[in-house]
């Protein structure tokens, strides 16, 4: 009985750790998506500035 409870406890702890790691990964992926979005915005701004420069030249 004690062995079953111990195995159950460690299984639940392992599952809890996995859920925490998955949550962390989702957070990091969200951060990466934000940074990619920022980069796309900066690239769009650069293209706009280049277009303005070409118009003046």
Helices and strands as residue ranges (DSSP letters): H 2-56
